[in-house]
Amino acid sequence: MNENLAWHVLAGFRCVDAITSGSVLRPLRVTAKPLHLRRNRSGVFAVMDAPGLAGYTQSVTPASWPAGSTAYEIAIQDPSLRYLPRRANIQVPQPLPPTVTPGVTVPPTTTVSPSTTQGTTPTTTAAAPTTTSSTTTAAPTTTAPGTTPSPTTTVAGPPSLPPLTIPQQVVLYPSPLAPLAPNWAVVRAYVMNNANPPQALFGAVVQVAIAGKIPLTGVTNENGEALLAALGLGLTFNADSTGGVTETTTAATVTAWFDPTTLTQPPGWIPNPDNILQNLSSTQWLGASEAVQLEPKRTAFVNLTIAM
């Protein structure tokens, strides 16, 4: 005879593609000790247990819930090598969603209910992603390295923790081997130092800033290469009165930030890009920039040399 068992998850996160913002559903290798994770069919990693919180997982409707949360570091690797390995911080537990007043209509959400088998046939009630997203990776800014942001510039910081019904997001950055769509405007950046001979810089954060658009973000691999791509670029009006009415290229600025302490890390070390992204204006990062012209169906190759 099967027995139905139900648990209350503590938190959840999902991995998203840095270029398309779509969920990454392919197999991933996630190291999250001491957390106990289970992945559902929607690609959400549910945190089933964490140190000192087992008592809150035994009931679908717990009588109480922890007031605060703790950051746990996880490491994510893609066996297919389409995405670069990275570390990230996950907050556990996430706050419960606001209490719904009886008779008040709430927007519909998608319920994710993965089934798991462990001796019996338990059913896991997991938090569901909605159309509203929140990410553990801070929103990129366009502040140049080594400069002080103006009073109107917003420097990205750690994002607010979403309720349990919205999984936290971890952005995965494509490796140079990642497949590309034929109509994308692609940037392949190579980041090196000014040594003789030049040394490739691993773990540098690279951004492509385009006026009126959210900056594109990528990370360099062990060879100093970063892959970025812009979607939806098309014809733009020409600001030059002597030229044609439209032009096919879009002006952009490619900027790289590098943490010099990365050079002292041991072999096999995995970077956490959020350490740089959440404080791009920090003077401890070294950087370099270069202007480029982007065009759909074309690849721009950029070499960035950072003085050490």
ZARO-578858 format. One record per residue (C-alpha): residue in three letters; x, y, z. Coordinates in Angstrom, 2 decimals. Each point is the difference from the previous one (the first is absolute). Layout:
BEGIN
- ala:X:Y:Z
...
end
This chain:
BEGIN
- met:0.00:0.00:0.00
- asn:1.39:3.39:-0.96
- glu:0.12:2.81:2.51
- asn:-0.26:3.62:-1.10
- leu:2.49:2.32:1.69
- ala:0.15:3.78:-0.47
- trp:2.85:2.43:0.68
- his:0.20:3.77:0.04
- val:2.94:1.27:-2.04
- leu:2.23:2.68:1.51
- ala:1.12:1.80:-3.16
- gly:0.48:-0.48:-3.70
- phe:2.15:1.22:-2.86
- arg:0.26:-0.48:-3.73
- cys:2.79:0.55:-2.49
- val:-0.57:2.39:-2.91
- asp:1.94:0.66:-3.20
- ala:1.86:3.33:0.03
- ile:-0.84:0.68:-3.66
- thr:-3.62:-1.13:-0.33
- ser:-1.11:0.16:3.68
- gly:-1.65:-3.38:-0.55
- ser:0.10:-2.80:2.56
- val:2.87:-2.46:-0.36
- leu:-1.58:-3.46:0.02
- arg:3.01:-2.02:-1.08
- pro:1.77:-2.22:2.59
- leu:2.19:1.98:2.39
- arg:2.37:-1.03:2.76
- val:-0.82:1.99:3.14
- thr:2.03:-0.13:3.21
- ala:-2.00:1.46:2.88
- lys:1.20:-1.57:3.25
- pro:-1.46:0.04:2.61
- leu:-3.28:0.67:-1.83
- his:-2.24:-2.82:-1.20
- leu:-1.24:0.76:-3.53
- arg:-2.49:-1.58:-2.37
- arg:-0.60:1.21:-3.53
- asn:-3.49:-0.05:-1.48
- arg:-1.10:-0.28:-3.62
- ser:-0.14:3.77:-0.40
- gly:3.70:0.28:0.77
- val:-0.52:1.45:3.51
- phe:2.39:-1.26:2.68
- ala:-2.06:-0.31:3.20
- val:1.84:0.24:3.32
- met:-1.50:-2.86:1.99
- asp:2.12:0.31:3.13
- ala:2.65:2.25:1.55
- pro:1.89:0.00:3.31
- gly:-2.31:0.74:2.91
- leu:-3.12:0.30:-2.15
- ala:-1.25:-3.59:-0.21
- gly:-2.92:0.78:2.32
- tyr:-1.47:2.44:-2.52
- thr:-0.14:-2.56:-2.81
- gln:-2.22:-2.61:1.68
- ser:-3.30:1.74:-0.75
- val:-1.48:1.64:-3.08
- thr:-1.42:2.69:2.31
- pro:2.64:0.61:2.70
- ala:-1.17:1.83:3.12
- ser:2.98:2.37:-0.14
- trp:2.76:1.05:-2.40
- pro:3.54:1.32:0.57
- ala:0.20:3.78:-0.08
- gly:3.42:0.23:-1.68
- ser:2.00:-1.88:-2.61
- thr:3.54:-1.30:-0.42
- ala:2.15:0.18:-3.13
- tyr:1.30:-3.37:-1.20
- glu:2.57:-0.27:-2.74
- ile:-0.66:-2.39:-2.87
- ala:2.12:-0.98:-3.01
- ile:-1.50:-0.77:-3.42
- gln:1.73:-1.81:-2.86
- asp:-1.30:-0.97:-3.43
- pro:1.26:-3.42:-1.14
- ser:-0.60:1.01:-3.64
- leu:2.28:3.06:0.44
- arg:-2.56:2.34:-1.62
- tyr:-0.04:2.08:3.17
- leu:2.93:1.12:2.12
- pro:0.24:-1.34:3.56
- arg:-0.92:2.50:2.67
- arg:-0.67:0.43:3.68
- ala:-3.05:1.80:1.40
- asn:-1.64:0.77:3.33
- ile:-3.48:-1.33:0.77
- gln:-2.09:1.39:2.86
- val:-1.72:-2.61:2.20
- pro:-2.77:0.13:1.01
- gln:-1.96:2.32:-2.26
- pro:-2.87:1.91:1.64
- leu:-3.49:-1.39:-0.27
- pro:-2.33:1.74:-2.48
- pro:-2.39:2.61:1.44
- thr:-3.11:-1.38:1.65
- val:-2.99:0.10:-2.33
- thr:-3.16:1.48:1.51
- pro:-3.06:-2.23:-0.59
- gly:-2.15:1.32:-2.85
- val:2.87:1.93:-1.60
- thr:0.89:-1.08:-3.54
- val:3.71:-0.58:-0.61
- pro:1.78:-0.39:-3.36
- pro:0.33:-3.63:-1.09
- thr:3.39:-1.68:0.44
- thr:1.48:-3.20:-1.31
- thr:0.32:-2.71:2.62
- val:3.03:-2.25:-0.28
- ser:-0.62:-3.34:1.68
- pro:2.82:-2.43:-0.76
- ser:-0.42:-3.56:1.21
- thr:2.89:-1.75:1.69
- thr:0.44:-3.62:1.03
- gln:1.93:-0.97:3.10
- gly:-1.10:-3.39:1.23
- thr:-3.63:1.11:0.01
- thr:-1.68:2.31:-2.49
- pro:0.33:3.49:1.51
- thr:-1.31:3.10:-1.73
- thr:2.07:3.17:0.20
- thr:-1.87:3.29:-0.07
- ala:2.47:2.44:-1.51
- ala:-0.02:3.72:-0.49
- ala:-1.13:1.02:-3.44
- pro:1.53:2.53:-2.35
- thr:-2.28:2.77:-1.17
- thr:0.34:2.46:-2.83
- thr:1.72:2.39:2.42
- ser:3.71:-0.68:0.30
- ser:2.65:0.86:2.55
- thr:3.65:-0.84:-0.25
- thr:2.88:-0.63:2.31
- thr:2.21:1.74:-2.52
- ala:-0.10:3.77:0.33
- ala:-1.20:2.07:-2.92
- pro:3.06:1.18:-1.94
- thr:0.89:3.67:-0.15
- thr:1.99:2.01:-2.48
- thr:2.40:1.63:2.47
- ala:3.51:0.04:-1.46
- pro:2.73:-1.70:2.06
- gly:1.83:2.23:2.45
- thr:-2.54:2.86:-0.26
- thr:-2.44:1.35:2.56
- pro:-3.66:-0.24:-1.01
- ser:-1.96:3.23:-0.28
- pro:-2.84:0.68:2.45
- thr:-2.50:-1.24:-2.60
- thr:1.84:-3.28:-0.61
- thr:-1.35:-3.08:1.76
- val:2.69:-2.41:1.16
- ala:-1.30:-3.55:0.09
- gly:-0.06:-1.71:3.37
- pro:-1.32:-3.29:1.36
- pro:-3.59:-0.39:-1.20
- ser:-2.91:-0.26:2.40
- leu:-1.05:-3.53:0.85
- pro:-3.21:-1.05:-1.82
- pro:-2.76:-2.00:1.72
- leu:0.07:-3.77:-0.08
- thr:-2.36:-0.16:-2.98
- ile:2.65:1.65:-2.21
- pro:3.26:-1.94:-0.46
- gln:3.24:1.89:0.32
- gln:1.91:0.22:-3.27
- val:3.60:-0.89:-0.75
- val:1.31:1.28:-3.33
- leu:2.17:-2.42:-1.98
- tyr:2.46:1.58:-2.42
- pro:0.68:-1.69:-3.34
- ser:3.38:-1.41:-0.85
- pro:1.60:0.65:-3.42
- leu:-1.43:-3.41:-1.03
- ala:-3.63:1.04:0.53
- pro:-2.29:-0.17:-3.08
- leu:-1.12:3.32:-1.50
- ala:-3.00:1.09:-2.06
- pro:0.86:1.26:-3.51
- asn:-1.59:3.44:0.48
- trp:1.77:0.93:3.25
- ala:2.59:2.76:0.24
- val:2.86:-1.87:1.64
- val:2.94:1.33:2.00
- arg:3.02:-2.18:0.70
- ala:2.21:1.79:2.50
- tyr:3.51:-1.02:0.96
- val:1.28:1.45:3.30
- met:3.72:-0.01:0.79
- asn:2.50:1.90:2.13
- asn:2.88:2.15:-1.23
- ala:2.74:-2.47:0.88
- asn:2.56:-1.15:-2.55
- pro:-1.24:-2.37:-1.29
- pro:-3.66:0.91:0.84
- gln:-1.80:-2.26:2.47
- ala:-3.66:-0.99:-0.44
- leu:-2.18:1.13:2.92
- phe:-2.45:-2.58:1.33
- gly:-3.23:1.06:1.73
- ala:-0.15:3.56:-1.35
- val:-3.48:1.48:-0.36
- val:-0.70:1.48:-3.44
- gln:-2.90:2.29:-0.88
- val:-1.23:1.43:-3.29
- ala:-1.81:3.31:0.51
- ile:-2.50:1.12:-2.67
- ala:-1.92:3.25:0.39
- gly:-3.54:-0.62:1.18
- lys:0.53:-3.70:0.72
- ile:0.94:-2.10:3.02
- pro:3.74:-0.78:-0.17
- leu:0.97:-3.45:-1.23
- thr:2.16:-1.96:2.43
- gly:2.49:-2.81:-0.45
- val:2.92:-1.60:1.83
- thr:3.41:-1.10:-1.28
- asn:1.11:-3.62:0.06
- glu:3.49:-1.28:0.81
- asn:1.17:1.24:-3.40
- gly:-1.24:3.53:0.64
- glu:-2.88:-0.36:-2.50
- ala:-3.54:1.26:0.59
- leu:-3.04:-0.49:-2.23
- leu:-2.82:2.54:-0.10
- ala:-2.87:0.54:-2.43
- ala:-2.60:2.71:-0.61
- leu:-3.49:-0.99:-1.12
- gly:-2.41:2.15:-1.96
- leu:2.41:2.47:-1.55
- gly:-1.23:1.40:-3.31
- leu:0.05:3.16:-2.04
- thr:0.58:3.26:1.89
- phe:-0.37:3.62:-1.07
- asn:3.22:1.65:-1.09
- ala:0.90:3.05:2.07
- asp:2.26:1.31:-2.80
- ser:-1.95:2.31:-2.32
- thr:2.38:-0.77:-2.89
- gly:-0.50:-3.76:0.06
- gly:-2.89:-2.33:-0.68
- val:-3.22:0.10:1.97
- thr:0.73:-3.30:1.75
- glu:3.05:-2.03:0.88
- thr:0.47:-3.67:0.81
- thr:2.62:0.34:2.74
- thr:-0.51:0.89:3.67
- ala:2.62:1.77:2.10
- ala:1.00:-1.77:3.21
- thr:2.71:0.05:2.65
- val:1.65:-3.18:1.25
- thr:1.36:0.19:3.56
- ala:1.82:-2.60:2.09
- trp:0.47:-0.10:3.77
- phe:2.56:-2.28:1.63
- asp:0.73:-0.88:3.62
- pro:3.83:-0.26:0.33
- thr:-0.33:-2.40:2.95
- thr:-1.22:-2.60:-2.52
- leu:3.63:-0.52:-1.03
- thr:0.77:-1.48:3.43
- gln:-2.86:-2.52:0.01
- pro:0.85:-3.73:-0.08
- pro:-0.54:-2.20:-3.08
- gly:-3.65:-1.00:-0.46
- trp:-1.30:3.13:1.72
- ile:-3.46:1.08:-1.23
- pro:-0.87:3.72:-0.09
- asn:-3.17:1.72:1.20
- pro:-0.69:2.84:-2.49
- asp:-2.44:1.60:2.44
- asn:2.93:1.13:2.16
- ile:0.94:2.44:-2.78
- leu:-3.48:0.69:-1.41
- gln:-1.42:1.13:3.32
- asn:2.64:2.73:0.31
- leu:1.27:1.00:-3.43
- ser:1.20:3.39:1.26
- ser:2.46:-1.53:2.49
- thr:3.56:1.23:-0.39
- gln:1.38:-3.47:0.74
- trp:-0.96:-1.20:-3.49
- leu:2.25:0.64:-2.98
- gly:-1.59:0.71:-3.34
- ala:0.15:0.98:-3.65
- ser:-2.51:1.16:-2.64
- glu:-0.31:0.18:-3.76
- ala:-2.62:1.36:-2.40
- val:-1.46:-2.37:-2.61
- gln:-2.66:-0.09:-2.70
- leu:-2.52:-2.85:0.22
- glu:-2.01:-1.43:-2.86
- pro:-2.45:-2.92:-0.19
- lys:1.47:-3.16:-1.53
- arg:3.52:1.33:0.65
- thr:2.63:-0.73:2.65
- ala:2.10:2.77:1.56
- phe:3.39:-1.09:1.35
- val:1.32:2.18:2.83
- asn:3.37:-0.16:1.76
- leu:0.07:1.67:3.41
- thr:3.34:0.54:1.73
- ile:-0.11:0.69:3.73
- ala:3.03:1.69:1.56
- met:1.10:-1.89:3.10
end
